């Protein structure tokens, strides 16, 4: 009975140590990106979306200044999410279908 506990500990703790890659797990170049990289955004579409995100960011900033001290400031994140969705998709290359470009434009229009 006294040997059972150390045996069980070895059985359950050793396999993860054996299967780990060690320092190889920490190499950024060899790690599969999650999520996978998206498709390339055409130049004109990228310019349009970037202009839209910049315009929306300016409107959000003006709105935040206008709402300072008022009770509706808690609704500001409901507007910011539209900017963040398109901005982050552009920044992190997260468009996976060309149909998403039109959707991004609709999101920006919704945020305006």
Rosetta constraint file for C-alpha pairs under 8 A:
AtomPair CA 1 CA 5 HARMONIC 7.39 0.50
AtomPair CA 2 CA 6 HARMONIC 7.71 0.50
AtomPair CA 3 CA 7 HARMONIC 6.18 0.50
AtomPair CA 4 CA 8 HARMONIC 6.10 0.50
AtomPair CA 5 CA 9 HARMONIC 6.14 0.50
AtomPair CA 6 CA 10 HARMONIC 6.21 0.50
AtomPair CA 7 CA 11 HARMONIC 6.17 0.50
AtomPair CA 8 CA 12 HARMONIC 6.19 0.50
AtomPair CA 9 CA 13 HARMONIC 5.85 0.50
AtomPair CA 10 CA 14 HARMONIC 5.49 0.50
AtomPair CA 11 CA 15 HARMONIC 7.14 0.50
AtomPair CA 13 CA 17 HARMONIC 7.17 0.50
AtomPair CA 14 CA 18 HARMONIC 6.29 0.50
AtomPair CA 15 CA 19 HARMONIC 6.21 0.50
AtomPair CA 16 CA 20 HARMONIC 6.09 0.50
AtomPair CA 20 CA 25 HARMONIC 7.93 0.50
AtomPair CA 21 CA 25 HARMONIC 5.64 0.50
AtomPair CA 22 CA 26 HARMONIC 7.82 0.50
AtomPair CA 23 CA 27 HARMONIC 7.27 0.50
AtomPair CA 25 CA 31 HARMONIC 7.38 0.50
AtomPair CA 26 CA 31 HARMONIC 7.86 0.50
AtomPair CA 27 CA 31 HARMONIC 6.54 0.50
AtomPair CA 32 CA 36 HARMONIC 7.67 0.50
AtomPair CA 33 CA 37 HARMONIC 7.13 0.50
AtomPair CA 35 CA 94 HARMONIC 7.97 0.50
AtomPair CA 37 CA 93 HARMONIC 6.06 0.50
AtomPair CA 37 CA 94 HARMONIC 6.48 0.50
AtomPair CA 38 CA 93 HARMONIC 5.27 0.50
AtomPair CA 38 CA 94 HARMONIC 4.86 0.50
AtomPair CA 38 CA 95 HARMONIC 4.99 0.50
AtomPair CA 38 CA 96 HARMONIC 4.77 0.50
AtomPair CA 39 CA 93 HARMONIC 7.17 0.50
AtomPair CA 39 CA 94 HARMONIC 7.55 0.50
AtomPair CA 39 CA 95 HARMONIC 5.84 0.50
AtomPair CA 39 CA 96 HARMONIC 5.45 0.50
AtomPair CA 39 CA 97 HARMONIC 7.08 0.50
AtomPair CA 39 CA 98 HARMONIC 7.98 0.50
AtomPair CA 40 CA 93 HARMONIC 7.46 0.50
AtomPair CA 40 CA 95 HARMONIC 7.71 0.50
AtomPair CA 41 CA 45 HARMONIC 6.56 0.50
AtomPair CA 41 CA 46 HARMONIC 5.87 0.50
AtomPair CA 41 CA 95 HARMONIC 7.58 0.50
AtomPair CA 42 CA 46 HARMONIC 6.06 0.50
AtomPair CA 43 CA 47 HARMONIC 6.25 0.50
AtomPair CA 44 CA 48 HARMONIC 6.23 0.50
AtomPair CA 45 CA 49 HARMONIC 6.12 0.50
AtomPair CA 45 CA 101 HARMONIC 7.40 0.50
AtomPair CA 46 CA 50 HARMONIC 5.97 0.50
AtomPair CA 46 CA 90 HARMONIC 7.64 0.50
AtomPair CA 47 CA 51 HARMONIC 6.03 0.50
AtomPair CA 48 CA 52 HARMONIC 6.16 0.50
AtomPair CA 49 CA 53 HARMONIC 6.12 0.50
AtomPair CA 49 CA 86 HARMONIC 7.54 0.50
AtomPair CA 49 CA 104 HARMONIC 7.46 0.50
AtomPair CA 49 CA 105 HARMONIC 6.73 0.50
AtomPair CA 50 CA 54 HARMONIC 6.11 0.50
AtomPair CA 50 CA 87 HARMONIC 7.48 0.50
AtomPair CA 51 CA 55 HARMONIC 6.13 0.50
AtomPair CA 52 CA 56 HARMONIC 6.08 0.50
AtomPair CA 52 CA 105 HARMONIC 7.74 0.50
AtomPair CA 52 CA 108 HARMONIC 6.37 0.50
AtomPair CA 53 CA 57 HARMONIC 5.99 0.50
AtomPair CA 53 CA 83 HARMONIC 5.82 0.50
AtomPair CA 53 CA 86 HARMONIC 7.01 0.50
AtomPair CA 53 CA 87 HARMONIC 6.30 0.50
AtomPair CA 53 CA 108 HARMONIC 6.89 0.50
AtomPair CA 54 CA 58 HARMONIC 6.29 0.50
AtomPair CA 55 CA 59 HARMONIC 6.32 0.50
AtomPair CA 56 CA 60 HARMONIC 6.05 0.50
AtomPair CA 56 CA 83 HARMONIC 6.47 0.50
AtomPair CA 56 CA 108 HARMONIC 7.03 0.50
AtomPair CA 56 CA 111 HARMONIC 6.97 0.50
AtomPair CA 56 CA 112 HARMONIC 6.19 0.50
AtomPair CA 57 CA 61 HARMONIC 6.16 0.50
AtomPair CA 57 CA 83 HARMONIC 6.76 0.50
AtomPair CA 58 CA 62 HARMONIC 6.24 0.50
AtomPair CA 59 CA 63 HARMONIC 6.01 0.50
AtomPair CA 59 CA 112 HARMONIC 7.48 0.50
AtomPair CA 60 CA 64 HARMONIC 6.03 0.50
AtomPair CA 60 CA 76 HARMONIC 7.87 0.50
AtomPair CA 60 CA 79 HARMONIC 7.39 0.50
AtomPair CA 60 CA 80 HARMONIC 7.01 0.50
AtomPair CA 61 CA 65 HARMONIC 6.31 0.50
AtomPair CA 62 CA 66 HARMONIC 6.15 0.50
AtomPair CA 63 CA 67 HARMONIC 6.05 0.50
AtomPair CA 64 CA 68 HARMONIC 6.24 0.50
AtomPair CA 64 CA 73 HARMONIC 7.16 0.50
AtomPair CA 64 CA 76 HARMONIC 7.19 0.50
AtomPair CA 67 CA 71 HARMONIC 7.76 0.50
AtomPair CA 67 CA 72 HARMONIC 6.71 0.50
AtomPair CA 67 CA 73 HARMONIC 5.79 0.50
AtomPair CA 68 CA 73 HARMONIC 6.89 0.50
AtomPair CA 69 CA 73 HARMONIC 7.73 0.50
AtomPair CA 72 CA 76 HARMONIC 7.46 0.50
AtomPair CA 75 CA 79 HARMONIC 7.32 0.50
AtomPair CA 76 CA 80 HARMONIC 6.35 0.50
AtomPair CA 77 CA 81 HARMONIC 6.12 0.50
AtomPair CA 78 CA 82 HARMONIC 7.76 0.50
AtomPair CA 79 CA 83 HARMONIC 7.40 0.50
AtomPair CA 79 CA 111 HARMONIC 5.56 0.50
AtomPair CA 80 CA 84 HARMONIC 6.20 0.50
AtomPair CA 80 CA 111 HARMONIC 7.57 0.50
AtomPair CA 81 CA 85 HARMONIC 5.98 0.50
AtomPair CA 82 CA 86 HARMONIC 6.66 0.50
AtomPair CA 82 CA 107 HARMONIC 5.68 0.50
AtomPair CA 82 CA 108 HARMONIC 6.10 0.50
AtomPair CA 82 CA 110 HARMONIC 7.38 0.50
AtomPair CA 82 CA 111 HARMONIC 5.41 0.50
AtomPair CA 83 CA 87 HARMONIC 5.91 0.50
AtomPair CA 83 CA 107 HARMONIC 7.90 0.50
AtomPair CA 83 CA 108 HARMONIC 6.60 0.50
AtomPair CA 83 CA 111 HARMONIC 7.03 0.50
AtomPair CA 84 CA 88 HARMONIC 5.71 0.50
AtomPair CA 85 CA 89 HARMONIC 6.20 0.50
AtomPair CA 85 CA 104 HARMONIC 7.95 0.50
AtomPair CA 86 CA 90 HARMONIC 6.26 0.50
AtomPair CA 86 CA 104 HARMONIC 5.81 0.50
AtomPair CA 86 CA 107 HARMONIC 7.47 0.50
AtomPair CA 86 CA 108 HARMONIC 7.42 0.50
AtomPair CA 87 CA 91 HARMONIC 6.09 0.50
AtomPair CA 88 CA 92 HARMONIC 5.74 0.50
AtomPair CA 88 CA 93 HARMONIC 7.90 0.50
AtomPair CA 88 CA 94 HARMONIC 7.64 0.50
AtomPair CA 89 CA 93 HARMONIC 5.62 0.50
AtomPair CA 89 CA 94 HARMONIC 4.56 0.50
AtomPair CA 89 CA 95 HARMONIC 6.11 0.50
AtomPair CA 90 CA 94 HARMONIC 6.63 0.50
AtomPair CA 90 CA 95 HARMONIC 7.46 0.50
AtomPair CA 95 CA 100 HARMONIC 6.44 0.50
AtomPair CA 95 CA 101 HARMONIC 7.59 0.50
AtomPair CA 96 CA 100 HARMONIC 7.32 0.50
AtomPair CA 97 CA 101 HARMONIC 7.86 0.50
AtomPair CA 98 CA 102 HARMONIC 7.90 0.50
AtomPair CA 99 CA 103 HARMONIC 6.74 0.50
AtomPair CA 100 CA 104 HARMONIC 6.03 0.50
AtomPair CA 101 CA 105 HARMONIC 6.46 0.50
AtomPair CA 102 CA 106 HARMONIC 6.33 0.50
AtomPair CA 103 CA 107 HARMONIC 6.21 0.50
AtomPair CA 104 CA 108 HARMONIC 6.32 0.50
AtomPair CA 105 CA 109 HARMONIC 6.25 0.50
AtomPair CA 106 CA 110 HARMONIC 6.05 0.50
AtomPair CA 107 CA 111 HARMONIC 6.19 0.50
AtomPair CA 108 CA 112 HARMONIC 6.33 0.50
